[in-house]
């Protein structure tokens, strides 16, 4: 039996993998290159830092696949979900967190665990022996990325990812904006008013689109040919697909009533979501951007209520890398050419904080079983966890493999129930009911 599990990367996946293994009695070393080696997106030295958004998306475990994934991680005593609940802030039906206290708590939990050691160093090559999990995320260092490409003979695929700007609340004109979650979602008044809304009439929307299309953007370097991940498109790219695209996307006006002018229906609405517990910072929802900094300020200040906005952080774009997992990994997430190495998190081609942490949780459990010489049953494809891992380790077509969020399209069909929108609620409830039973059965032998 190998004595130590080494994990490269202290993000969502690496942190969760370490927690699962350490709680099972395995000695763990987390190798984290920050703060010695910095990345474009990270601001702090904390483990589990959230860099793009503060949201884990929907927490509905009966009608939403990511909410079901939340449930499965909680059932497995996951660190990320427990910490998220501890630092939860109002966000309607979504699970959003106060990101800095969240990362601080993840770091404290891991550094205080008797079975976990943190080594702040950059790993630049693939180890030949011992049990390892590579959970370096989409911002894998150049040296390690080259080592992976050299070993596999296949260049890592890549895509460009963007982050949205953050605004100081006290610089927003509340004579124009109002607080309301779409369709008043949430059980409390605080949750039902978790979002800040900036309305636009048709002329204002058209002027905004014009400014967006004409703004100066960041240009890619020569030779950079990666595409975008559809779930995180820059708003300029969406606007280029058609002038109405944003009105049907992040700026849709449905489910909202302007408290300042209830009788007038907005043509479009820009939503901002609380980014910290104090309510001093707000993230512009869906406004990932590749505009240059000066252009961002000019364009975003054309939004009614943001004319005097001050920005705590402007948006930006960076290159994310992921491996062609269907080709390179076996069904237990091991590198076929070096089975002592597992991959977990966004580098495997799952997209999103929750999905990344979930694959870390699973990699940690699988590594523990292997180190103990135990055989673990294949994770049922009927679960959110199993649907994801099945997708990245062979369910997806290798030639067209792209980052994927968890969704019910990855689940096996329900027996005796036809697909179609009329029965969608019943079908989704059927998926989640089945998944919960199967996930608990899979977990039981490991308890």
C-alpha positions in Angstrom: 0.0 0.0 0.0 1.3 3.5 -0.9 1.5 5.6 2.2 0.9 9.1 0.8 -1.5 10.6 -1.7 0.0 13.6 -3.5 -2.4 16.2 -5.0 -1.2 18.9 -7.4 -3.4 21.9 -7.1 -5.3 23.4 -4.2 -8.4 24.6 -6.0 -11.9 23.2 -5.7 -11.0 19.7 -7.0 -7.7 19.4 -5.1 -9.2 20.6 -1.9 -12.1 18.2 -2.0 -9.9 15.3 -3.0 -7.6 16.0 -0.1 -10.5 16.2 2.3 -12.1 12.9 1.3 -8.8 11.1 1.4 -7.6 12.6 4.7 -10.9 11.8 6.4 -10.5 8.2 5.3 -7.2 8.0 7.2 -4.8 8.6 4.2 -1.9 10.9 4.6 -2.1 13.7 1.9 0.3 16.3 0.6 -1.2 19.1 -1.4 1.3 20.7 -3.8 0.1 24.3 -4.5 2.3 26.6 -6.5 0.7 29.8 -5.3 1.6 32.3 -4.0 5.2 31.7 -5.3 3.9 31.2 -8.8 0.9 33.5 -9.6 -1.8 33.1 -12.2 -3.8 35.7 -14.2 -7.0 35.2 -12.3 -6.1 34.4 -8.6 -5.8 37.3 -6.1 -5.0 35.5 -2.9 -2.9 32.7 -1.5 -5.9 30.8 -0.2 -6.9 27.3 -1.2 -10.3 26.9 -2.8 -10.3 30.5 -4.1 -13.2 31.4 -6.4 -12.0 33.6 -9.3 -14.8 33.9 -11.8 -18.1 34.0 -9.8 -19.3 33.6 -6.3 -22.1 31.3 -7.4 -22.5 27.5 -7.2 -25.7 28.0 -9.3 -29.0 26.4 -8.6 -29.5 24.6 -5.2 -32.7 22.9 -6.4 -32.0 19.2 -5.9 -35.3 18.0 -7.5 -35.5 20.0 -10.7 -31.9 20.9 -11.5 -28.9 18.7 -12.3 -26.4 20.9 -10.5 -28.6 21.1 -7.5 -28.6 17.3 -7.5 -24.8 17.4 -7.6 -24.9 19.6 -4.5 -27.0 17.0 -2.8 -24.7 14.1 -3.7 -21.7 16.0 -2.4 -23.4 16.8 0.8 -24.4 13.2 1.2 -20.6 12.3 0.8 -19.7 14.8 3.5 -18.0 17.1 1.0 -15.9 20.0 2.3 -16.8 22.4 -0.5 -20.6 22.1 0.0 -20.3 22.3 3.8 -18.1 25.4 3.6 -20.4 27.0 1.0 -23.4 26.6 3.3 -21.4 28.2 6.2 -20.7 31.3 4.1 -24.0 31.4 2.1 -25.4 34.8 1.0 -28.8 35.5 -0.5 -29.1 34.7 -4.2 -32.7 33.7 -4.9 -32.7 30.0 -5.7 -28.9 29.8 -6.3 -26.2 28.9 -3.8 -23.8 31.9 -3.7 -21.1 32.5 -1.1 -19.0 35.2 0.4 -15.9 34.2 -1.6 -13.0 35.4 0.6 -14.3 34.0 3.9 -15.2 30.8 2.0 -11.6 30.3 0.7 -10.2 31.2 4.2 -12.4 28.5 5.7 -11.4 25.9 3.1 -7.8 26.7 3.8 -8.2 26.6 7.6 -10.0 23.2 7.4 -7.2 21.7 5.3 -4.2 23.2 7.0 -5.5 22.1 10.4 -6.3 18.5 9.4 -3.8 16.1 11.0 -3.5 14.0 7.8 -2.8 16.9 5.4 0.4 18.7 4.6 0.6 21.7 2.3 3.7 22.1 0.1 4.0 25.4 -1.6 5.9 24.5 -4.7 5.5 24.1 -8.5 5.5 20.6 -9.8 6.9 20.7 -13.4 6.9 17.0 -14.4 4.8 13.9 -14.2 5.8 11.6 -11.3 6.7 8.0 -12.2 5.6 6.4 -8.9 3.4 7.0 -5.9 -0.3 7.9 -6.0 -1.0 11.3 -7.5 -4.0 13.4 -8.5 -3.5 16.3 -10.9 -6.1 18.9 -10.1 -4.4 22.0 -11.5 -7.6 23.5 -13.0 -7.8 25.4 -16.3 -4.7 27.5 -15.4 -2.2 24.7 -15.3 1.4 26.0 -15.3 3.2 26.0 -18.6 5.9 23.6 -17.5 3.4 21.0 -16.2 1.2 21.4 -19.3 4.2 20.7 -21.5 5.0 17.6 -19.4 1.4 16.4 -19.9 1.5 17.0 -23.6 4.8 15.3 -23.9 3.6 12.2 -22.0 0.3 11.9 -23.9 1.5 12.8 -27.3 -1.7 14.9 -27.6 -1.7 18.7 -27.0 -4.2 19.8 -24.4 -7.2 21.3 -25.9 -7.9 24.9 -24.9 -10.6 27.6 -24.8 -10.8 31.2 -23.7 -12.6 32.0 -20.5 -13.7 35.4 -19.3 -14.6 37.0 -15.9 -17.1 39.7 -15.1 -16.6 43.0 -13.4 -17.5 43.8 -9.8 -19.1 47.1 -8.8 -19.2 48.9 -5.4 -22.8 49.0 -4.2 -22.6 52.6 -2.9 -21.7 53.8 -6.4 -25.0 52.5 -7.9 -27.9 54.8 -8.4 -30.7 53.2 -6.4 -33.2 55.9 -7.7 -33.1 53.9 -10.9 -32.1 50.3 -9.8 -34.2 48.1 -7.5 -33.7 44.9 -5.6 -35.6 41.8 -6.8 -34.8 38.2 -7.6 -36.3 37.0 -10.9 -39.8 35.7 -10.2 -39.2 36.6 -6.6 -37.4 33.3 -6.1 -36.3 32.5 -2.5 -38.0 31.6 0.7 -37.2 34.8 2.6 -37.5 38.5 1.7 -33.7 38.7 1.7 -33.5 35.9 -0.9 -36.3 37.4 -3.0 -34.3 40.6 -3.2 -30.9 39.1 -3.7 -30.3 40.7 -7.1 -30.0 44.4 -8.1 -31.7 45.3 -11.4 -30.9 48.1 -13.8 -33.7 48.6 -16.5 -33.2 49.7 -20.0 -35.7 51.0 -22.6 -35.3 50.1 -26.3 -33.2 53.2 -27.2 -30.9 52.7 -24.2 -30.5 49.0 -25.1 -29.7 49.7 -28.8 -27.2 52.4 -27.7 -25.6 49.9 -25.4 -25.3 47.3 -28.1 -23.7 49.8 -30.4 -21.1 50.8 -27.8 -20.4 47.2 -27.0 -19.8 46.2 -30.6 -17.6 49.3 -31.3 -15.5 49.0 -28.1 -11.8 48.2 -28.2 -11.2 44.5 -27.3 -8.3 42.4 -26.2 -6.8 40.7 -29.2 -5.4 37.2 -29.0 -1.7 36.5 -29.6 -0.6 35.1 -32.9 -1.2 31.4 -33.0 -3.9 31.4 -30.3 -6.8 29.6 -32.0 -8.8 28.4 -29.0 -12.6 28.9 -28.9 -14.9 30.0 -26.1 -16.8 27.9 -23.7 -20.5 28.5 -24.4 -21.4 28.8 -20.8 -19.1 31.7 -20.2 -19.1 33.7 -23.5 -17.9 37.3 -23.4 -20.9 39.7 -23.9 -19.3 41.1 -27.0 -19.3 37.7 -28.6 -23.0 37.2 -27.7 -23.8 40.6 -29.2 -22.0 39.7 -32.4 -24.4 36.8 -32.8 -27.3 39.1 -33.1 -28.6 42.3 -31.5 -31.3 40.5 -29.6 -29.1 37.8 -28.2 -28.4 39.6 -24.9 -32.1 40.3 -24.4 -32.7 36.6 -24.5 -29.7 35.8 -22.3 -28.2 37.7 -19.3 -30.3 40.8 -20.0 -33.7 39.2 -20.3 -36.4 41.4 -18.6 -38.9 38.6 -17.7 -40.0 37.9 -14.1 -39.1 41.4 -12.9 -41.2 44.5 -11.9 -39.6 47.9 -11.6 -40.6 49.2 -8.1 -40.0 52.8 -9.3 -42.3 52.4 -12.3 -44.4 49.2 -12.0 -46.5 49.9 -15.1 -43.6 50.2 -17.5 -42.0 47.0 -18.8 -38.3 47.2 -19.3 -36.9 46.3 -22.7 -33.8 44.8 -21.1 -32.5 44.4 -17.6 -28.9 44.2 -16.3 -28.7 42.2 -13.1 -26.1 42.4 -10.5 -25.7 39.7 -7.8 -24.3 40.3 -4.3 -20.7 39.2 -4.2 -20.0 39.4 -0.4 -21.9 39.0 2.8 -21.6 42.7 3.6 -23.5 43.6 0.4 -20.8 46.2 -0.5 -19.8 44.4 -3.8 -22.0 43.3 -6.7 -21.0 41.2 -9.7 -22.6 42.1 -13.1 -24.3 38.8 -13.9 -23.3 37.3 -17.3 -21.1 40.2 -18.2 -17.9 38.3 -18.9 -15.9 40.5 -21.2 -12.7 40.8 -23.3 -13.0 44.6 -23.6 -10.0 46.6 -22.6 -10.2 48.3 -19.2 -10.9 51.8 -20.5 -13.6 50.6 -22.9 -15.2 48.6 -20.1 -15.7 51.6 -17.9 -17.0 53.7 -20.8 -19.5 51.0 -22.0 -20.8 49.9 -18.6 -21.4 53.4 -17.5 -24.0 53.8 -20.2 -26.1 51.3 -18.2 -28.8 53.2 -16.3 -28.0 53.3 -12.6 -24.3 52.6 -13.3 -23.4 56.0 -14.7 -21.2 56.8 -11.7 -20.2 53.2 -11.0 -16.9 52.5 -9.3 -15.3 49.1 -10.1 -13.7 46.8 -7.5 -12.6 44.6 -10.4 -12.8 44.9 -14.1 -13.5 42.0 -16.4 -10.8 40.1 -18.3 -10.1 37.1 -20.4 -7.6 34.2 -20.1 -6.7 31.0 -21.8 -8.0 27.8 -20.1 -6.6 24.3 -20.9 -8.1 20.9 -20.5 -7.1 17.4 -21.6 -9.0 15.2 -24.1 -10.2 13.0 -21.2 -12.2 10.4 -23.3 -8.9 9.5 -25.1 -6.5 9.8 -22.2 -8.3 8.6 -19.0 -9.7 5.3 -17.9 -13.1 4.9 -16.2 -11.4 5.6 -12.8 -9.9 8.9 -14.1 -6.4 7.4 -14.3 -4.0 8.4 -17.1 -3.8 5.3 -19.2 -0.1 5.6 -19.8 0.7 6.4 -16.2 -2.1 4.8 -14.0 -0.5 6.1 -10.8 -1.8 9.5 -11.9 -5.4 10.6 -11.8 -6.8 13.8 -13.1 -9.7 15.8 -11.5 -11.5 19.1 -11.9 -11.7 21.5 -14.8 -8.6 20.1 -16.4 -10.6 17.0 -17.3 -13.2 19.0 -19.2 -15.9 19.5 -16.7 -17.0 23.1 -16.4 -17.9 24.9 -13.2 -16.9 25.1 -9.5 -19.4 22.4 -8.5 -18.5 19.9 -11.2 -14.8 20.5 -10.5 -15.2 19.8 -6.8 -17.4 16.8 -7.5 -14.7 15.2 -9.7 -12.2 15.9 -7.0 -14.4 14.2 -4.4 -14.7 11.2 -6.7 -11.0 11.1 -7.5 -10.2 11.2 -3.8 -12.5 8.3 -3.0 -11.2 6.2 -5.9 -7.5 6.9 -4.9 -8.3 5.8 -1.3 -9.8 2.5 -2.5 -6.8 1.8 -4.7 -4.3 2.6 -2.0 -6.2 0.2 0.3 -6.3 -2.5 -2.3 -10.1 -2.4 -2.4 -12.4 -2.8 -5.4 -15.0 -0.1 -5.8 -18.1 -0.5 -7.9 -18.5 1.8 -10.9 -20.3 4.9 -10.0 -23.9 4.6 -11.4 -24.5 6.6 -14.5 -27.9 7.4 -13.0 -26.3 9.7 -10.5 -25.0 13.3 -11.3 -21.5 12.2 -10.2 -21.6 9.1 -12.4 -23.1 10.9 -15.4 -20.3 13.4 -15.3 -17.4 10.9 -14.9 -18.9 8.7 -17.6 -19.1 11.6 -20.0 -15.5 12.6 -19.6 -14.1 9.1 -19.6 -15.7 7.8 -22.7 -19.3 9.0 -23.1 -18.2 12.1 -25.0 -16.9 11.9 -28.6 -13.2 12.5 -28.4 -13.1 14.5 -31.7 -15.6 17.1 -30.6 -14.9 17.0 -26.8 -15.6 20.4 -25.1 -16.0 21.5 -21.5 -19.4 20.5 -20.1 -21.6 21.4 -17.2 -23.7 18.7 -15.5 -27.1 18.4 -17.1 -29.9 15.9 -17.4 -28.9 15.2 -21.0 -26.0 13.2 -19.6 -28.4 10.9 -17.7 -29.7 7.5 -18.9 -33.4 7.8 -19.8 -36.1 6.9 -17.3 -37.8 3.6 -18.0 -41.4 4.1 -19.1 -41.2 7.9 -19.4 -41.0 9.6 -22.8 -39.0 12.8 -23.2 -40.7 16.1 -24.0 -41.4 19.4 -22.5 -44.9 18.5 -21.2 -43.5 16.0 -18.7 -40.3 17.8 -18.0 -40.9 18.4 -14.3 -42.0 14.8 -13.6 -39.0 13.6 -15.7 -36.5 15.8 -13.7 -38.0 14.6 -10.4 -37.7 11.1 -11.7 -34.0 11.6 -12.5 -33.3 13.1 -9.0 -35.3 10.5 -7.1 -33.5 7.7 -8.9 -30.1 9.3 -8.5 -30.4 9.8 -4.7 -31.2 6.2 -4.1 -28.4 5.0 -6.4 -25.8 7.4 -4.9 -26.6 6.4 -1.3 -26.2 2.7 -2.3 -22.9 3.4 -3.9 -21.7 5.4 -0.8 -22.8 2.8 1.7 -19.9 0.3 1.5 -17.4 3.1 2.0 -19.0 4.5 5.1 
